[in-house]
């Protein structure tokens, strides 16, 4: 088989967007001359990694969206794309690169684990719940209030700041134009959020599974509230609600989902990009110790 030379360059929004979207939709039938035959995406952020100096913060690069047209596979295109992205990470002083895939995606696991020496890291759960035509009713003694962005950011940092992969730029996530808002559920006979930071004894905030003896019931009420929001959004015609949480999170059982549609073990893999002693020690701690219950899944990367 004759291999033609290919080149890897930066993505150019105006000229490449249509071809990339076409490749995403029709990567099984790429056949035109001069079309894009492969694409990869990457993002860089600072997150919480326990034990990483300084202050348990590390710069990580996320690998996503690797696509190679079927007609151009097994030519080293995917490997070259990954190599180029890792070089970009290194040039930006990234400590670790990580990626997510399905456990059954053998082509992906062979590429990243066997060839690029990524290590299995965490197995979060992807829970999928279809949007039904009827609305859910939750307990009348549960209050659900929308939080201001400043309140939500304060609570995130206060109660999830030490969670694995908690993003240091949480404020940007909450202010993102795709964010619909943040809500808190609590019992009506309890206190609301006070001006001095007081919080109810039992409470849950959307995407933050917190403490309290009845927080599971509050999480379910929040999920039902989101379902009702999706049902009432006539313009978008939402069909499913997707949540990704830590694989050992006890509140998985309180999140409505269909087992048939869900993935109980998504696969996250990680790789150290620096050979410095402290980074390597932290990497070994990450990959050898038992996973924590909570894991922050960045909605920008789902």
N, C-alpha and C positions, 0 to 999 in steps of 0.2 A: 504494500500500500504506500502510495506517495504522500508524504507529509508536506504541506505547504507552510511556509513561515507565517507566523502571526505575531502581532505586536500588542502590548498591553499599555494602555494610556489612561489618563484620568477621565472620568465621566463628564460629559459636556451636556448640560441640561437641555438647551434649546435644540441642538442637533440630534441628540441621542435618545431623548425621552420616548419618542414614538417607537423606535426600534427596540428599546429595552422592554417597553410594555408589550410589544408584539412577541418578543422572545419569552417573556413570562407566560403569555397566554398560549403560545404555539411552539414551545421549545421542542416538541416532538416532531415537528415538520419543518424545521429550518432548511431552506433549500435555495435561497436566492444568493446570487453573487454579491459580494461587498456588504452583506448584512453582518450585524454583530453576532458572533457565534458563542460568546460567553460573557458573563457578567458576575461581579461580586460586589458586596457592599460591606462597609465597616464603620464603626462608630467608636469614639474614645470618650471616656468619662472617668471621674474619680469616685470610688465606692469604698464602703467599709469592708476591710479584710482584717479580721482579728489577728493581732500579732505582727502586722506589717508596719514597719517604722516609716514616717513618724505618725503618731496618733491613730494607728490602725486604719490608715487610708492608703489606697493603692490606685494607680492609674491602670485601667484595664481597657482592652480593645475587644470589641464584639464582632465576630465574623458572621455575616448573614447573607442570604440571597445568592448563594453560589449556584449559577445556572450555566450549563453548557448544552448547546444544541445537540440533539441526538446524532445528527449526521457528522458531527465533529468531535465526538467523544473518543477517548483512548488515544489522544494525540498529545497529551501533556498540557492541555489548555487549563484544566481545572487546577492542576498542581502549580502552574505558572501564576495563575490568579492568586492562589493562596500565598505563594512565596512573595509576590509583589505587595500584597496587603500586609503581610507580616513585616516586610521591610519598612513600609510606611509607619506601622505601629512603632517599630524600633526607633525610627527617625524622630518620633514624637515622644520618646522616653516612656513608652508603655511598659509596665511591669509584667502583666499577664495578658495573654490572648485567650478568649473562650468562645465556644460555639454551642449550639443546641441542635439536636436532630432526633429523629425517631430511632428507637433501639433496633427496629427491623430494617432500617435504611443501611444495608450492608456496604453499599458503594461509599456512602458518606463516612461511616465508621472506619472502613479500611483506609480511606484517604487520610483522615485526620489522626486516627489512633496509630495505625501501622506505619504510614509513611511520614507523617509530620510529628509523631510522638506526642500527641495530646493525651491527657490522662482523664479517665472517667472521674467526674467530680460530684455531681448531684443528680438526683432523679425526681424533679418536681412533677406534680400531677396537673394535667390539663383537663378541666371539667367543663363539659359542654351541656347546655340546657336549651331546648327549643323554646321559642316564644309561642305560647298558645293564644287562642282567641279570647279566653276568659281571664279576668283579673284575679289576683290572689288577695285574700283578706288576711291580715295579720292581727295579732292580739290588740284589743282596744286600749290596753294599758301601756302600749309601747308608743313612744313619741319619736318621730324622725325629723330632724332639723338639718337644713342646709348650712354648711359652715362657710365662713369667709376664707379666702385663700390664706390669709395670714394665720387664722386659727388652725386651719388644716396643716399648714407647714409646721407650726409650733408643735402640734400633737405628733406629727410624723417624726420630727427630730427628737422629741422628748421620749417617745415610747418605741421607736423603731430605729433610732440612730445607730444602735449597736448590732442590728440585724445584718446577716451576710448579704453583701452586694447592695446595701442601701446606698442610693446615689447622693453624692454631696450636693448636686444641683436639683434637689427635690422641688424647689420653688419653680424651676422651669417646667417641670412636669405638670404641676398644678396650674400653671398659667398657660399651658399649651392650648392652642385654639381647638384642638380635638377633645379636650377635657370637658365633660358635661357638668362637672361639679363634684363636690365631696359632701357626703351626708353622715351624720352621726345618729345612731339609734340608742335610746336609753328608756328606762321606765319612768312613767309620768310622775310617780310619787318620789322620785329621786331629784337631786339638784341638776340644773343645767350647767353649762360651762360658765364659770364665774369670771369676773374681771381680773382676779388674781391667780388664775390658772386652776381653779377648782374644777374637778370633773366628777361625774356620777360614779357610784361604786361599781356598777356593771354597765359597760358600754361597748359599742363596736363602731368603728368608722370604716366606711367602704374602702377595701383594700388593706385595712389594718385590723388584724384579728387580735384584739387585745384581751385584757384579763377580766376577771369577775366571775362569780359562780354561775351566772346565767348568760354569759356572752354568746354561747352557741345559738340560743334562741334569738338573740338580737341580730346575729349575723344572718340567720335564715330570714328574718324580717327584712333586712336590708336587701338581700338577694331578691325577695319577692317584690320589694319596692322597685328595684331596677327592672325586673320583668315587666311590671306594670308600665314603667316609663317607656320601655321598648315597644310594648303593645300599642301604646297611645301615639307613638311617633309614626304618623301616617306617611310622611314624606319619605322616610328612609326605608320603610318596609323591612324592619329588622326581623331576621329569621331565627337567629341563635344568639345566646349569650355565652361567652367564653371566659373562663377564669383559670389562671395558673397560680398554684400555691405550692409551698414546700411539701415534699412527699410525705413528711412525718408530721405535718400540721394536724393536730387533733380535731380541728374544726372542719376538716374536709367532709366529715359526715354530716355537717349542718348546711352545706352548700348544695342546693338542688342541682342535680345533673343526671343525665342518662349515661349509664355505664357503657351502653352500646356505642355511643358517640364520643366518649371520653378516652383519654390516654392516661392510665394510672402512673406510667413511668416514662416521662420525657427524659432525654439523656443530655446532660450538660458535660462538656469536656473542657479542660483548661491546660494551658502550657505556659511555663515560665520563659520569658524572653530575655531575662538577665541572668548572668552566671555569678552574680555577687552572693556572698555567703548568706546575708540576712534574707534576701529574696528567695533563695533556694530553701532555706530552713522554713520560711513561711509557707512556701509551696508544698513542702513535704507535710507540714501540719494540716494544710487544707485538704490534701488528697488522702491522707492516712487516717485522720480522725473521723469519728462518726458524725454524720451530718446533723446540724442543728434542726430544731423543729421549724423555725421560721426562715424563709428565704425571700428576699425582695425581688420580684419579677418586674422589670422595667417595662411599662406599657409601650414605650417607643420601640421596643425590640420584639414585640410579639407579632 
